[in-house]
Amino acid sequence: MEFKKERLANGLVIIGEVNNRARSAAVGFFVKTGSRDETKQINGVSHFLEHMLFKGTEKLSAFEVNEAFDRTGAQFNAFTSEENTVFYAAVLPEYLVEVTELWIGLMRPALRDDDFNIEKNVIKEEIAMYKDLPSFDVMDRCRRLHFDSHPCGNSVLGSEGSIGNLTAEQMRDYFARRYAPNNMVLACAGDFDWKRICSIAASGCSRWQKQVTERELQDHRGSKKKKRVEKPNLSREHICLMSPGVSAQDPRRFASSLLGVIVGDDVGSRFFWELVDKALAETATMQFGAMDGTGAFCSYIRCSSENATKVLDIIRGIFESLSKSGVTEDELRKAKNKILSALVIKNELPMGRLVDLGSNWIYLEQYRIIEDDINAVKAVTVDDVNLLIEQFNPGDFTQFSIGPAQTG
């Protein structure tokens, strides 16, 4: 494999990992913008924009966009997070140039008023749908409670009010500011012609105008607030816990991921044996999420309301045990095997490599081969994880619960 990098005069970075032994290729635009870059007035605009790019350009209708992807057999999609909007496709190598040209065109969408007005209703329906999913709703609201006034607490979807009041002109203004070439990375992985990709990127993207793009990057230690709301027609208690963690730029992110697996992996973790295996909870997981300049551990638990108090007492006991005794060598070894297995399997395909390739450049401006991450995971010691527990105390958490009305 060979790493390649080019930067256009307007700031657009093009990176590639060429692997001529691969049987496929993947391409994607990584745009460094998400809900944390929005104000309350336009909350949800990043996700809305993700939808709008598929509505077409001045030359292509939505139907023609879909047909263009369809004829290549591309596996394509996009996603929006708190921090990034990513557009990607995995294809046979002979179609990579065609799909790359298509994405380049879509990065400058028409953003037509008629499409905006129709898609606004689609977004509202999506917000309503996710509100009906307590597992999503509780985590979305816990994030808001945990981050408080920090922009990482902004909802990716936005609210019915913010989307309802959003104007097409506000979206176009946000697009012009955030979809700037110096705020984007074009990445390719797999079997492809690097010089050809650079040539079509230079031809299609060089006229894009550079902008001043900023992001608020202060760390946040969490509000530690506790809140419960009642919701009609629920039969289960849905609990989300959040505590602070390290950022995506911090080398301790590998130890943090291992701690998340030890505590909250869905098989064989402390949560599993103490809660799920004993039939006190149906689901009990904890994951670490590294972000730009900050990070968080997030737990999700679903159980009966009758068991909620006992479940939370057990969770506090698990965290107290971690603080007093730390993790064991056996726990760390198992967690490493789980993370390394997932890492290697994902990166066997160009699509998996694309995600890591683009993400590492967005957060670190660094190329990391898979062996770099493997060695970083293997190098974590019990002392590293135990020091992390001491420094961040995951038992001191923000808590948000949604459940049925309590009687008596």
MOLINJO-V857310 format. One record per residue. N is the residue number from 0. OMEGA is omega in degrees with one decimal (NA if undefined). D_CENTER is the distance of its C-alpha to the mean C-alpha in whole Angstrom. Layout:
n:N omega:OMEGA d_center:D_CENTER
n:N omega:OMEGA d_center:D_CENTER
This chain:
n:0 omega:-177.2 d_center:27
n:1 omega:179.7 d_center:27
n:2 omega:179.6 d_center:24
n:3 omega:178.2 d_center:25
n:4 omega:176.1 d_center:24
n:5 omega:176.1 d_center:26
n:6 omega:177.6 d_center:25
n:7 omega:-177.9 d_center:27
n:8 omega:-180.0 d_center:29
n:9 omega:174.3 d_center:27
n:10 omega:179.6 d_center:24
n:11 omega:178.0 d_center:22
n:12 omega:175.4 d_center:21
n:13 omega:179.0 d_center:21
n:14 omega:-180.0 d_center:20
n:15 omega:171.4 d_center:21
n:16 omega:-175.0 d_center:22
n:17 omega:178.1 d_center:25
n:18 omega:-174.6 d_center:26
n:19 omega:176.1 d_center:29
n:20 omega:179.2 d_center:29
n:21 omega:179.6 d_center:26
n:22 omega:178.5 d_center:27
n:23 omega:176.7 d_center:24
n:24 omega:-179.7 d_center:22
n:25 omega:-179.9 d_center:19
n:26 omega:178.8 d_center:18
n:27 omega:170.4 d_center:15
n:28 omega:176.1 d_center:15
n:29 omega:-178.2 d_center:12
n:30 omega:-175.7 d_center:12
n:31 omega:177.3 d_center:12
n:32 omega:-179.3 d_center:12
n:33 omega:-173.5 d_center:10
n:34 omega:179.0 d_center:11
n:35 omega:179.8 d_center:12
n:36 omega:-177.9 d_center:14
n:37 omega:169.1 d_center:16
n:38 omega:178.8 d_center:19
n:39 omega:-176.8 d_center:20
n:40 omega:-177.9 d_center:22
n:41 omega:-179.2 d_center:20
n:42 omega:-177.8 d_center:17
n:43 omega:-175.3 d_center:15
n:44 omega:-179.7 d_center:16
n:45 omega:178.6 d_center:13
n:46 omega:176.8 d_center:12
n:47 omega:179.8 d_center:16
n:48 omega:177.3 d_center:16
n:49 omega:177.4 d_center:14
n:50 omega:-172.2 d_center:17
n:51 omega:-179.8 d_center:20
n:52 omega:179.6 d_center:19
n:53 omega:177.9 d_center:20
n:54 omega:172.0 d_center:23
n:55 omega:-177.4 d_center:25
n:56 omega:175.9 d_center:27
n:57 omega:-177.9 d_center:30
n:58 omega:-174.2 d_center:31
n:59 omega:173.1 d_center:29
n:60 omega:177.4 d_center:29
n:61 omega:178.5 d_center:26
n:62 omega:-178.4 d_center:28
n:63 omega:175.5 d_center:29
n:64 omega:-179.3 d_center:25
n:65 omega:179.9 d_center:25
n:66 omega:-179.6 d_center:28
n:67 omega:175.4 d_center:27
n:68 omega:-173.6 d_center:24
n:69 omega:-175.2 d_center:26
n:70 omega:178.2 d_center:29
n:71 omega:-175.8 d_center:27
n:72 omega:-176.6 d_center:26
n:73 omega:167.0 d_center:22
n:74 omega:-170.6 d_center:19
n:75 omega:177.2 d_center:17
n:76 omega:177.2 d_center:14
n:77 omega:174.0 d_center:11
n:78 omega:178.2 d_center:8
n:79 omega:175.9 d_center:7
n:80 omega:175.8 d_center:5
n:81 omega:-169.1 d_center:7
n:82 omega:-174.0 d_center:7
n:83 omega:169.3 d_center:7
n:84 omega:-172.1 d_center:9
n:85 omega:178.5 d_center:10
n:86 omega:-170.9 d_center:13
n:87 omega:174.9 d_center:14
n:88 omega:172.0 d_center:17
n:89 omega:-172.8 d_center:19
n:90 omega:166.9 d_center:23
n:91 omega:-174.5 d_center:26
n:92 omega:-176.7 d_center:27
n:93 omega:-179.7 d_center:30
n:94 omega:-174.9 d_center:27
n:95 omega:-179.9 d_center:25
n:96 omega:-179.7 d_center:27
n:97 omega:-179.0 d_center:27
n:98 omega:177.0 d_center:24
n:99 omega:177.0 d_center:23
n:100 omega:178.2 d_center:26
n:101 omega:178.8 d_center:24
n:102 omega:178.8 d_center:21
n:103 omega:177.2 d_center:23
n:104 omega:-177.9 d_center:25
n:105 omega:177.1 d_center:22
n:106 omega:172.6 d_center:20
n:107 omega:-173.3 d_center:23
n:108 omega:-179.7 d_center:23
n:109 omega:-176.5 d_center:26
n:110 omega:-178.0 d_center:25
n:111 omega:180.0 d_center:28
n:112 omega:-178.5 d_center:29
n:113 omega:178.0 d_center:30
n:114 omega:179.3 d_center:26
n:115 omega:-177.1 d_center:25
n:116 omega:177.1 d_center:27
n:117 omega:-175.8 d_center:27
n:118 omega:176.7 d_center:23
n:119 omega:178.2 d_center:23
n:120 omega:176.6 d_center:24
n:121 omega:179.7 d_center:22
n:122 omega:178.2 d_center:19
n:123 omega:177.3 d_center:21
n:124 omega:179.0 d_center:22
n:125 omega:177.1 d_center:18
n:126 omega:179.6 d_center:18
n:127 omega:-180.0 d_center:21
n:128 omega:-178.1 d_center:20
n:129 omega:174.9 d_center:17
n:130 omega:177.6 d_center:19
n:131 omega:177.2 d_center:21
n:132 omega:-175.0 d_center:19
n:133 omega:-179.9 d_center:19
n:134 omega:176.2 d_center:17
n:135 omega:-174.9 d_center:14
n:136 omega:-176.4 d_center:16
n:137 omega:-180.0 d_center:17
n:138 omega:177.9 d_center:14
n:139 omega:-178.1 d_center:13
n:140 omega:176.1 d_center:17
n:141 omega:176.7 d_center:16
n:142 omega:179.0 d_center:13
n:143 omega:179.9 d_center:16
n:144 omega:-177.6 d_center:19
n:145 omega:-176.0 d_center:17
n:146 omega:172.4 d_center:16
n:147 omega:-177.5 d_center:19
n:148 omega:178.6 d_center:20
n:149 omega:-175.7 d_center:17
n:150 omega:177.2 d_center:15
n:151 omega:176.9 d_center:12
n:152 omega:178.8 d_center:14
n:153 omega:177.0 d_center:13
n:154 omega:177.8 d_center:13
n:155 omega:-178.1 d_center:10
n:156 omega:-170.9 d_center:13
n:157 omega:179.2 d_center:16
n:158 omega:176.6 d_center:19
n:159 omega:179.3 d_center:22
n:160 omega:-177.4 d_center:24
n:161 omega:178.0 d_center:22
n:162 omega:179.8 d_center:21
n:163 omega:-178.0 d_center:25
n:164 omega:-177.9 d_center:26
n:165 omega:177.8 d_center:24
n:166 omega:177.7 d_center:26
n:167 omega:179.9 d_center:26
n:168 omega:176.0 d_center:27
n:169 omega:178.3 d_center:24
n:170 omega:-179.7 d_center:22
n:171 omega:178.3 d_center:24
n:172 omega:178.5 d_center:24
n:173 omega:179.6 d_center:20
n:174 omega:-178.1 d_center:20
n:175 omega:-178.1 d_center:23
n:176 omega:-169.9 d_center:21
n:177 omega:179.2 d_center:18
n:178 omega:178.4 d_center:18
n:179 omega:-177.6 d_center:21
n:180 omega:179.2 d_center:21
n:181 omega:177.0 d_center:21
n:182 omega:-175.5 d_center:17
n:183 omega:173.9 d_center:16
n:184 omega:172.0 d_center:16
n:185 omega:-175.4 d_center:18
n:186 omega:175.4 d_center:17
n:187 omega:177.2 d_center:19
n:188 omega:177.8 d_center:20
n:189 omega:-176.9 d_center:23
n:190 omega:-179.3 d_center:26
n:191 omega:179.6 d_center:27
n:192 omega:-175.6 d_center:29
n:193 omega:-177.8 d_center:28
n:194 omega:179.3 d_center:31
n:195 omega:179.1 d_center:30
n:196 omega:178.5 d_center:27
n:197 omega:-178.6 d_center:27
n:198 omega:-178.3 d_center:30
n:199 omega:176.1 d_center:29
n:200 omega:178.7 d_center:26
n:201 omega:-179.2 d_center:29
n:202 omega:-174.2 d_center:31
n:203 omega:-171.4 d_center:28
n:204 omega:-172.6 d_center:26
n:205 omega:-178.4 d_center:29
n:206 omega:178.2 d_center:30
n:207 omega:-173.5 d_center:26
n:208 omega:176.8 d_center:27
n:209 omega:179.7 d_center:25
n:210 omega:170.9 d_center:24
n:211 omega:-179.7 d_center:24
n:212 omega:-178.4 d_center:20
n:213 omega:175.5 d_center:19
n:214 omega:177.6 d_center:17
n:215 omega:-169.0 d_center:18
n:216 omega:-176.5 d_center:17
n:217 omega:176.8 d_center:19
n:218 omega:178.7 d_center:18
n:219 omega:-175.7 d_center:18
n:220 omega:174.4 d_center:20
n:221 omega:-178.1 d_center:19
n:222 omega:-177.0 d_center:22
n:223 omega:179.9 d_center:23
n:224 omega:177.8 d_center:24
n:225 omega:-179.7 d_center:25
n:226 omega:174.9 d_center:25
n:227 omega:175.2 d_center:26
n:228 omega:177.9 d_center:26
n:229 omega:-178.2 d_center:28
n:230 omega:-179.8 d_center:28
n:231 omega:173.5 d_center:30
n:232 omega:174.7 d_center:30
n:233 omega:176.4 d_center:28
n:234 omega:-178.2 d_center:30
n:235 omega:175.0 d_center:27
n:236 omega:178.5 d_center:25
n:237 omega:-172.7 d_center:22
n:238 omega:174.0 d_center:21
n:239 omega:178.1 d_center:18
n:240 omega:177.5 d_center:18
n:241 omega:176.6 d_center:16
n:242 omega:-173.2 d_center:17
n:243 omega:177.6 d_center:17
n:244 omega:-176.8 d_center:15
n:245 omega:-177.3 d_center:15
n:246 omega:178.2 d_center:13
n:247 omega:179.6 d_center:12
n:248 omega:-173.6 d_center:15
n:249 omega:178.4 d_center:17
n:250 omega:179.6 d_center:19
n:251 omega:179.2 d_center:19
n:252 omega:179.1 d_center:15
n:253 omega:175.6 d_center:17
n:254 omega:179.7 d_center:19
n:255 omega:178.0 d_center:16
n:256 omega:178.6 d_center:15
n:257 omega:177.2 d_center:18
n:258 omega:177.9 d_center:19
n:259 omega:179.2 d_center:16
n:260 omega:-179.8 d_center:18
n:261 omega:-176.8 d_center:21
n:262 omega:-166.0 d_center:21
n:263 omega:173.2 d_center:19
n:264 omega:-174.2 d_center:18
n:265 omega:173.0 d_center:19
n:266 omega:171.5 d_center:23
n:267 omega:-180.0 d_center:25
n:268 omega:176.7 d_center:23
n:269 omega:175.8 d_center:25
n:270 omega:-177.1 d_center:23
n:271 omega:-174.6 d_center:24
n:272 omega:-175.6 d_center:28
n:273 omega:-174.2 d_center:29
n:274 omega:-175.7 d_center:27
n:275 omega:-179.2 d_center:26
n:276 omega:180.0 d_center:29
n:277 omega:176.0 d_center:32
n:278 omega:174.8 d_center:31
n:279 omega:177.3 d_center:30
n:280 omega:177.7 d_center:26
n:281 omega:-179.9 d_center:25
n:282 omega:175.7 d_center:21
n:283 omega:-176.5 d_center:20
n:284 omega:171.5 d_center:17
n:285 omega:179.0 d_center:15
n:286 omega:175.3 d_center:12
n:287 omega:176.9 d_center:11
n:288 omega:177.6 d_center:8
n:289 omega:-179.3 d_center:9
n:290 omega:-178.4 d_center:9
n:291 omega:176.7 d_center:11
n:292 omega:-179.8 d_center:14
n:293 omega:179.9 d_center:14
n:294 omega:-177.8 d_center:12
n:295 omega:166.7 d_center:12
n:296 omega:-177.8 d_center:14
n:297 omega:177.7 d_center:13
n:298 omega:174.7 d_center:16
n:299 omega:-178.5 d_center:17
n:300 omega:172.9 d_center:20
n:301 omega:-177.6 d_center:22
n:302 omega:174.1 d_center:26
n:303 omega:178.0 d_center:29
n:304 omega:179.7 d_center:30
n:305 omega:-178.6 d_center:33
n:306 omega:-170.6 d_center:31
n:307 omega:-179.0 d_center:29
n:308 omega:179.3 d_center:31
n:309 omega:179.5 d_center:32
n:310 omega:179.6 d_center:28
n:311 omega:175.9 d_center:27
n:312 omega:178.6 d_center:30
n:313 omega:178.8 d_center:29
n:314 omega:177.1 d_center:26
n:315 omega:177.9 d_center:27
n:316 omega:177.3 d_center:30
n:317 omega:-179.5 d_center:27
n:318 omega:176.2 d_center:26
n:319 omega:177.4 d_center:29
n:320 omega:176.8 d_center:30
n:321 omega:-178.8 d_center:27
n:322 omega:-177.4 d_center:29
n:323 omega:-170.5 d_center:32
n:324 omega:-179.6 d_center:32
n:325 omega:179.6 d_center:29
n:326 omega:-178.6 d_center:27
n:327 omega:176.5 d_center:30
n:328 omega:-179.5 d_center:30
n:329 omega:177.6 d_center:30
n:330 omega:-178.6 d_center:26
n:331 omega:179.8 d_center:25
n:332 omega:179.1 d_center:26
n:333 omega:-179.9 d_center:25
n:334 omega:178.1 d_center:21
n:335 omega:-179.2 d_center:22
n:336 omega:179.0 d_center:23
n:337 omega:-178.6 d_center:20
n:338 omega:-178.8 d_center:17
n:339 omega:177.7 d_center:20
n:340 omega:-180.0 d_center:20
n:341 omega:-179.0 d_center:17
n:342 omega:-177.2 d_center:16
n:343 omega:-179.2 d_center:19
n:344 omega:179.5 d_center:19
n:345 omega:-173.4 d_center:16
n:346 omega:174.8 d_center:17
n:347 omega:179.3 d_center:21
n:348 omega:176.5 d_center:20
n:349 omega:179.4 d_center:19
n:350 omega:177.0 d_center:16
n:351 omega:177.6 d_center:14
n:352 omega:-178.9 d_center:16
n:353 omega:-177.9 d_center:14
n:354 omega:179.6 d_center:11
n:355 omega:179.8 d_center:12
n:356 omega:-179.1 d_center:15
n:357 omega:-178.2 d_center:13
n:358 omega:179.3 d_center:10
n:359 omega:179.4 d_center:13
n:360 omega:178.7 d_center:15
n:361 omega:-174.5 d_center:13
n:362 omega:-170.6 d_center:12
n:363 omega:-169.9 d_center:16
n:364 omega:-172.8 d_center:18
n:365 omega:172.8 d_center:19
n:366 omega:178.0 d_center:19
n:367 omega:172.7 d_center:19
n:368 omega:-176.2 d_center:21
n:369 omega:179.6 d_center:20
n:370 omega:177.4 d_center:23
n:371 omega:-180.0 d_center:21
n:372 omega:177.0 d_center:19
n:373 omega:-179.4 d_center:21
n:374 omega:179.0 d_center:24
n:375 omega:177.5 d_center:21
n:376 omega:-178.5 d_center:20
n:377 omega:-175.7 d_center:24
n:378 omega:-178.0 d_center:25
n:379 omega:-179.9 d_center:24
n:380 omega:174.6 d_center:27
n:381 omega:179.2 d_center:28
n:382 omega:178.3 d_center:29
n:383 omega:-178.6 d_center:25
n:384 omega:-178.6 d_center:23
n:385 omega:176.0 d_center:26
n:386 omega:177.3 d_center:26
n:387 omega:177.9 d_center:23
n:388 omega:179.7 d_center:24
n:389 omega:-175.8 d_center:27
n:390 omega:-171.8 d_center:25
n:391 omega:174.6 d_center:22
n:392 omega:-177.8 d_center:24
n:393 omega:177.5 d_center:21
n:394 omega:177.7 d_center:24
n:395 omega:-167.2 d_center:24
n:396 omega:165.1 d_center:21
n:397 omega:-177.6 d_center:20
n:398 omega:173.0 d_center:21
n:399 omega:-179.0 d_center:21
n:400 omega:172.6 d_center:23
n:401 omega:-178.3 d_center:23
n:402 omega:179.3 d_center:27
n:403 omega:179.1 d_center:30
n:404 omega:179.8 d_center:33
n:405 omega:-179.4 d_center:35
n:406 omega:176.5 d_center:38
n:407 omega:NA d_center:41
